[in-house]
Amino acid sequence: MNKKYLLLAFAVLFSVWSFSQSTDFNHQIGLSVKASTNGIGADLYYRPTNKLAIKVGAEYLSFNLSSDRIEGFIGENPNVIVSNPYGSDIVFNTEGNFKTGALSVAVGYQPFKLFYVTAGLGKSLFSSDITGITATDIMFEGKDVPTIGMVNPIIYKDDIGPFVIDIDYKNSIIPYVGIGLGSFVPQNKRVSFALELGAYYVGSFTLMHTMPTGINAANIDNGPNVTQEHKDMFFDEINAEVTKLYNDVDREVGVVIDDINNKLERYKFYPVLKLTIGFNAFSF
């Protein structure tokens, strides 16, 4: 699929070059700065004809999202809550850092003075770091330990660690189409302005999770008076409880991930609202 996109890009570039050879026009080269929902960046542009121009550039944006903002975007609560019969429910608050942007090439056609259409390809710079941070300690069933009495095994939240969500992104080369009000590049003046609305076709992507590394018997705190001999006495029992809890958390996280994946199936396009300012550097 990526080879087809590259061949298409070369075909468009060749068409622009061929057309420019047969048109009596002062070619232009300049710079266009941009700010959009896909990032902040700049393009170098070449205008070989009166109505056509090509841009090559990059844009990039990094932002953090809390669980509330993620829920507002996908319409699904990303937090994980696991019932615990021996204490408070186990809560994982999901948050994420997202990076978006693209290395792009685009051709713009300006049929009218204040309207243009554009199409191109981008090399996606999307990446993410999504984690579920434990908000509660994990309590286990109390044990009656000989010579000590009742102890309450616990794994402290700082020892549990986060679960991690990875996004399997299928398409790294993403086609783009858009329309704009204003000038794709400067026409009769040195400076141009435009407001552009478009979309990248991003295709499908899938979320997968990795469990916290700290849900294990080795991280249980039984209190200062419990010896290794006492721990060995209850190891099989407490290890079974930890394994069950681990599986419960894994299942609940999986349910949330499956729900989010189902929600995301409909999102094949990434909308772009873009403001551009172009500067004509020189003509020849």
N, C-alpha and C positions, 0 to 999 in steps of 0.2 A: 504493500500500500504506500509506503514512504517513497519508493522509486517512482510510482505513478505521479505523486505530488511533485517530486523534483523535476520529472520530465515536463509536467505542466508548467512549472515555473520557468524552465528554460525556454519553452515554446512561447510563453508570454513575453519574456525578455527579448527573444529574437524578433518577435513581431514588432515590439516597440522600436528596436534598433533599425529594422528594415524600413518601417514607416518614417523614421526620422531622416533616413537617407534621401527620401524623395520629397521632403517638405522644406520650403524656403523659410527658415525660422531661426532666430537667434537662440541657441540653446542656453539653458540656465542650469546653474548648480547652486545649491543652498542648503540651509539647515532648518529643520522643523523640530521644535520642542513640543512635548505632549504630556498630558496628564489624563489618565483614564482609570477605569475600574480594573484594568489589567496591569497597571503600574505607571510609573513616571519615567520618562526617558526622552530620547531624541532620535531623529532620522536624518540622514543625508539624502538629498533628493536630486534627481536629474530630470530636467524637463526638455525632452527632445522635440516636442511639437506643441502647438498652441493648446491642444485639448488633453494631451496625455502627459503623465509624469510617473516616475517610479521612485519609491522610497525604500531605503535599507536602513534598519536601525534596531534599537533594543529598548525594552521597558522592564521595570522591575518594581516589586512592591512586597513588603513584609509586614505582617500584622498578627496580633494575638486576638484570640476569641475565647471568651468565657463560655461556660456551659449554657448560660442563658442566651447568649448571642448565637451559639451553634444551634440551639433548639429553635430560635426564631428563623434561622435560615433553612433548616431541613424539616421543620415541623415535627420533630421527634425528640423526646428528652434523652440526651446522651449519657446522663448519669446512671450509675449502676447501684442498685440497692439489693442486698442479700439479707434475708431474714436469719437471725441468729438466736436460737432458743436459750442461750446462756448469757446473753447481754444485749446491748443495743444493736440495732441493725447495722450491718457493715455497709458503709457508703463510700463510693468512689466518685469524686467530682471530676468530670471530663473537661479538659481545656486543651487548646491547641495553638501552635504557631504555624502560620501558613505563609508560603512564599509563592508569588505568582509573577508572571511576566513572560516575555518571549523575545527571541531574536527573529526579526521579521523582514519580509520583502513584500511590497505591495505596489500595485499599479492603480492609478487613479485616472478616471475619465471625467472631464468637466464639459458636459453638453451645454450647460447654461452658466451664466455669470456667477450665480450664488447657489449652485447645486452640482453635486458630483456623486459618482458611484466609485467604489473601490473594491478590489479583491486581492488576496495574496495568501501567503503561507507563513506560518510561524514555527519556530523550534521552541516548544514549551519549556519554561523554566520552573514549572510548578513543583513544589515539594512541601512536605508537611511534617510536623512533629506533634502528634496528638497523644496525650497521656491521660490516664485516669488516676488521680491522686487520692490516696486513702485518707478519709476524713475521720475515721474512728479506729480505736484499738479493737483487736479481736479477742473476745473472751471465750474460754472453754469451760467445760463442766468442772466444777470444783472436785478436788480429790482429798480423801481422808488419808493423810500420810501418817504412818506409825511414828510415834514419839513427837510428832509436830502438830498434828491436827489438820484442819481443813486449809487447803491452799487453793488459790484461784489462778490457774495457768492463763497466761495472756501473751499475745504478740502485740507489741507496741506499733502504732501506725508508722513511726519513723523507720521501723525495721522491715515493713512489708514491701515497700517499693510500689511503683505505679504499674498498671498494665499499659501496654503500648499498642497503638493502632497504626498499622501501615496501610497506605493507599497504593494498590496495584494499578498503575496508570497505563492504559493500553496504548494510547497514541502520543508519541512525542512530537510528530509533525502534524500541525493542526491548521486546516484551511480557514480563511477568514473572508467575510463579505460585509460590506457596510455602505451606508449612504451618508452624505454630509450636507450641511448648510454652510455656505461660505466658499472659500477657495481651498482646494486640495493643496496647492502651492501658490505662491504669489503670482498674480497675473500681470497687471499693468503697474503694480506698485512694488516697493521693496519688501513690504510686510503683508502677511495675510493672516486671517483668523478663520477658524472653522469649528463647528460643533458636529461631531460624527457619532452615529449610532450604528452598531454592527454586532457581529457575534462570531466567535470561534466555534467550530465543530470539534468538540473534545472527545466524542464517543463515550465509551463506557469505562467505568473504573470500579474497583471492588475494594472494600475495607476488610482487613484481617487483623486479628489481635494476638498479642503475646502476653502471657500471664505474668503477674508479679513474681519475682524470684524469692520474695521473703516469706511466702506462706509455706513454711516447713517446720518440722518439729524442733530443729536446731535453734530456731529463733524464739522458742517459748521461754518466757521468764516465769519461774515457779516461786520466786521469792528467795531471800538470802539464806534461809535455813534448810533448803532442800539440797541434799547431797546427790552425787552422781549415782550412788546406790539406790536412792529413792527414785531418781529419774528412770533408771533401768527397770525398776519394779513396775512402773506404769507406762513404759515406752510403747508397747504394742497397742495399748488402749488409746493413748493420746495420739499416736501416729495415725491410727484409724480415723480419729476425729478430724485431724488435720487434713488427711486425704479426702474425706467426705466434704469438708469445707472448701477445699481447693476445687473439687469437681463442681460444687454448687456455684462458686464464683465464676468458674470457667463457663458453665452453662448459662448463667445470667448475662455475662458479658456477650456470649455468643448470640443470645436472643436479641439484645440491643443492637449488635452489629448487623444481624440479619434484617431487623426492622429498618435500620438506616439504609442498608443496601437496596432494599425494596423501594424505599422512598427515592433513592438516587437514580433508579433505573430510567425515570422519565427525563432526567436532566442530561441531554446530549449536547446542548449548546451553552456556551459561556457568554453572557451578554456583555457588551463593551459600550460604554458611554465615554467619549473622548473629546477633549478640548485641545486644539493644536494652534500653534503660532509659527508661521513660516517666515524665513528671512532669505531673501535673494542675495547670494554672495557675489556672483558675477555672471555675466552673459558672454557668449562667444559665438 
